[in-house]
Amino acid sequence: MSVFPRLPASCHAAAVPSGGVTVRAALCLPPRATRSAAAIVLHGCGGFDTFDHRLAVALPAAGIATLYLDYFGPTPPPGRRGFCGGPPALGTAFPVWERVVADAAGVLRADAAIDPRRIALVGWSLGGGLALATALAHPHLFDALVGFSTGLPARVRLPGAAALPPTLLLSGGAHDAIPLSETENLVRVLRAAHVPVSLFVYRDGVHSWPGRQGAAGIAAAERFLRRL
């Protein structure tokens, strides 16, 4: 089991019971906030402690609590690179992760510090795909969806898209590992389903959302989530 990332004192350990196991998480609360909006933060294919860590720490400063979730917990990664590269185990793991994320929403809604009517999913890369899949599998469970480097290949169908919540999609542009064309395709699919969707593109960015690119993307996510 990997070491849980080091987090500021405003974060405390949390647990998400799911499928007979307990999944590790950290709940990071905004300063002096009560009944705040909250976002479940979902890491990428390599596991947590990259851009997702930055999201988990930054959003509370904008008044949005975060639940930083070790959704790989019930499905140990097949190698040192986590689930990167699309190994066969990915297909069987996805339904388990979806259940973990849905159960995490229940944990947040039971917390007195969280407004149960304002629960969002925020995912990066694989986490963005998981956020999308979970929101599709559990219609009306989430109030907003934010996907960094998240897209949909042209050949893939998206049944049930009309039940998705308001969505913000963010792309690093031409150099993102998720092609901008796939993010734009997802925008078209959601608009055709009458889902309120916005697109943020950081031109000449990269997949890891470092430095100023990350700051700009996080600021866009904060503006979007404040409207919850």
C-alpha positions as CSV (number, residue, x, y, z in Angstrom):
1,M,0.0,0.0,0.0
2,S,1.4,3.4,-1.0
3,V,2.0,6.1,1.6
4,F,-0.8,8.6,1.8
5,P,0.3,12.1,0.6
6,R,1.4,14.7,3.2
7,L,-1.4,17.3,3.5
8,P,-1.8,20.5,5.5
9,A,-3.3,20.6,9.0
10,S,-6.6,21.6,7.5
11,C,-7.0,18.1,6.2
12,H,-7.8,15.1,8.4
13,A,-8.0,11.4,7.8
14,A,-11.4,10.1,6.6
15,A,-12.6,6.6,5.7
16,V,-15.1,5.5,3.0
17,P,-16.7,2.0,3.6
18,S,-17.3,0.4,0.2
19,G,-17.9,-3.2,-0.9
20,G,-16.8,-4.6,2.4
21,V,-13.5,-2.7,2.6
22,T,-12.5,0.7,4.0
23,V,-11.0,3.1,1.5
24,R,-8.6,5.7,2.7
25,A,-9.3,9.4,2.1
26,A,-8.5,12.8,3.5
27,L,-11.1,15.5,4.0
28,C,-9.8,19.1,3.6
29,L,-12.1,21.8,4.9
30,P,-12.1,25.5,4.0
31,P,-11.1,28.0,6.7
32,R,-14.0,29.2,8.8
33,A,-16.6,27.7,6.4
34,T,-19.7,25.8,7.4
35,R,-22.0,23.7,5.2
36,S,-19.6,24.2,2.3
37,A,-19.8,22.8,-1.2
38,A,-17.5,19.8,-1.5
39,A,-15.6,18.0,-4.3
40,I,-14.4,14.4,-4.5
41,V,-10.9,14.7,-6.0
42,L,-9.9,11.7,-8.3
43,H,-6.2,11.1,-9.2
44,G,-4.8,9.9,-12.5
45,C,-3.6,6.5,-13.7
46,G,-0.3,6.6,-11.7
47,G,-2.0,7.1,-8.3
48,F,-2.2,10.1,-6.2
49,D,0.2,12.9,-5.2
50,T,0.6,14.7,-8.6
51,F,-1.7,17.4,-10.0
52,D,-4.6,15.9,-8.0
53,H,-2.7,16.7,-4.8
54,R,-2.6,20.3,-5.8
55,L,-6.4,20.3,-6.5
56,A,-7.1,18.7,-3.1
57,V,-5.1,21.4,-1.3
58,A,-6.0,24.5,-3.4
59,L,-9.8,24.2,-3.7
60,P,-10.5,24.6,0.1
61,A,-8.8,28.0,0.0
62,A,-11.6,29.0,-2.4
63,G,-14.3,27.7,0.0
64,I,-14.7,24.3,-1.5
65,A,-14.1,21.3,0.7
66,T,-12.3,18.3,-0.9
67,L,-12.3,14.6,-0.2
68,Y,-9.1,13.2,-1.6
69,L,-9.8,9.6,-2.3
70,D,-7.5,6.6,-2.7
71,Y,-9.8,4.8,-5.1
72,F,-7.1,2.4,-6.1
73,G,-7.3,0.9,-2.6
74,P,-9.6,-2.1,-3.3
75,T,-7.8,-2.8,-6.6
76,P,-4.0,-2.9,-6.1
77,P,-2.3,-1.6,-9.2
78,P,-0.7,-4.2,-11.5
79,G,2.7,-2.4,-11.5
80,R,4.8,0.6,-10.5
81,R,3.1,2.8,-13.1
82,G,-0.3,2.2,-11.5
83,F,-3.0,1.6,-14.2
84,C,-1.2,3.7,-16.9
85,G,-1.1,2.1,-20.3
86,G,-4.6,0.6,-20.2
87,P,-3.7,-2.9,-18.8
88,P,-6.4,-5.6,-18.9
89,A,-7.1,-5.0,-15.2
90,L,-8.6,-1.6,-16.0
91,G,-11.8,-3.0,-17.3
92,T,-12.6,-5.0,-14.1
93,A,-11.4,-2.3,-11.8
94,F,-13.7,0.5,-13.2
95,P,-17.0,-0.8,-11.7
96,V,-15.2,-1.1,-8.3
97,W,-13.9,2.4,-8.5
98,E,-17.4,3.7,-9.5
99,R,-18.9,2.2,-6.4
100,V,-16.1,3.7,-4.2
101,V,-16.8,7.2,-5.6
102,A,-20.5,6.8,-5.1
103,D,-20.0,5.7,-1.6
104,A,-17.7,8.6,-1.0
105,A,-20.6,10.9,-1.9
106,G,-22.6,9.3,0.8
107,V,-19.9,10.0,3.3
108,L,-19.7,13.6,2.4
109,R,-23.5,14.1,2.6
110,A,-23.5,12.6,6.1
111,D,-20.9,15.2,7.3
112,A,-22.3,18.1,9.1
113,A,-19.7,20.5,7.7
114,I,-20.8,19.8,4.1
115,D,-23.8,21.0,2.2
116,P,-25.4,17.8,0.9
117,R,-27.0,19.7,-2.1
118,R,-23.5,20.8,-3.4
119,I,-21.4,17.7,-4.1
120,A,-19.1,17.7,-7.1
121,L,-16.7,15.4,-8.8
122,V,-13.3,16.7,-9.9
123,G,-11.0,14.3,-11.8
124,W,-7.8,14.6,-13.7
125,S,-6.8,12.2,-16.6
126,L,-8.0,8.7,-15.6
127,G,-9.8,10.4,-12.7
128,G,-11.7,12.6,-15.1
129,G,-12.8,9.5,-17.0
130,L,-13.8,7.9,-13.8
131,A,-15.8,11.0,-12.7
132,L,-17.7,10.9,-16.0
133,A,-18.4,7.1,-15.8
134,T,-19.5,7.4,-12.1
135,A,-21.9,10.3,-12.9
136,L,-23.4,8.3,-15.7
137,A,-23.8,5.2,-13.6
138,H,-25.4,7.2,-10.7
139,P,-27.7,9.8,-12.3
140,H,-28.5,12.8,-10.2
141,L,-26.0,11.8,-7.4
142,F,-23.6,14.6,-8.1
143,D,-24.3,18.3,-8.6
144,A,-21.4,19.2,-10.8
145,L,-18.5,17.6,-12.7
146,V,-15.1,18.9,-13.5
147,G,-12.7,17.0,-15.8
148,F,-9.1,18.0,-16.4
149,S,-7.7,16.3,-19.5
150,T,-10.9,14.4,-20.0
151,G,-12.4,13.5,-23.4
152,L,-14.4,11.0,-25.4
153,P,-13.2,9.3,-28.6
154,A,-15.4,9.9,-31.6
155,R,-16.3,6.2,-31.9
156,V,-17.5,5.9,-28.3
157,R,-21.2,6.3,-27.4
158,L,-22.4,8.0,-24.2
159,P,-25.9,6.7,-23.4
160,G,-27.6,8.5,-20.5
161,A,-25.6,11.7,-21.0
162,A,-28.7,13.8,-20.5
163,A,-28.7,12.9,-16.8
164,L,-25.2,14.4,-16.2
165,P,-24.8,17.5,-14.0
166,P,-23.4,20.8,-15.2
167,T,-19.9,20.1,-16.4
168,L,-16.6,21.9,-16.9
169,L,-14.0,20.3,-19.2
170,L,-10.4,21.5,-19.3
171,S,-7.7,20.7,-21.9
172,G,-4.0,21.4,-22.0
173,G,-4.3,22.0,-25.8
174,A,-2.4,20.3,-28.6
175,H,0.2,18.8,-26.3
176,D,-2.2,17.2,-23.8
177,A,-2.0,13.4,-23.7
178,I,-5.8,13.5,-24.1
179,P,-6.3,14.9,-27.5
180,L,-8.1,18.3,-27.6
181,S,-10.3,16.8,-30.4
182,E,-11.6,14.2,-27.9
183,T,-12.4,16.9,-25.3
184,E,-14.2,18.9,-27.9
185,N,-16.1,15.8,-29.0
186,L,-17.3,15.3,-25.4
187,V,-18.4,18.9,-25.3
188,R,-20.5,18.4,-28.5
189,V,-22.0,15.2,-27.1
190,L,-23.0,16.9,-23.8
191,R,-24.4,19.9,-25.6
192,A,-26.5,17.7,-27.9
193,A,-27.9,16.1,-24.7
194,H,-28.7,19.6,-23.3
195,V,-26.2,19.3,-20.5
196,P,-24.8,22.7,-19.4
197,V,-21.1,22.4,-20.3
198,S,-18.1,24.8,-20.5
199,L,-14.7,24.3,-22.1
200,F,-11.4,25.7,-20.9
201,V,-8.4,25.3,-23.1
202,Y,-4.9,26.3,-22.0
203,R,-3.1,26.7,-25.3
204,D,0.4,25.1,-25.4
205,G,-0.2,23.4,-22.1
206,V,0.7,19.8,-21.1
207,H,-1.0,16.9,-19.5
208,S,0.4,17.4,-16.0
209,W,-1.0,20.9,-15.5
210,P,2.2,22.4,-13.9
211,G,2.9,25.9,-12.7
212,R,0.9,28.7,-14.3
213,Q,-1.2,26.3,-16.3
214,G,-2.3,24.5,-13.2
215,A,-3.1,27.7,-11.4
216,A,-5.2,28.9,-14.4
217,G,-7.1,25.6,-14.5
218,I,-7.7,25.5,-10.8
219,A,-9.0,29.1,-10.9
220,A,-11.4,28.1,-13.7
221,A,-12.6,25.2,-11.6
222,E,-13.0,27.4,-8.5
223,R,-15.2,29.9,-10.5
224,F,-17.3,27.0,-11.8
225,L,-17.8,25.3,-8.5
226,R,-18.6,28.5,-6.6
227,R,-21.8,28.6,-8.7
228,L,-23.0,25.3,-7.1
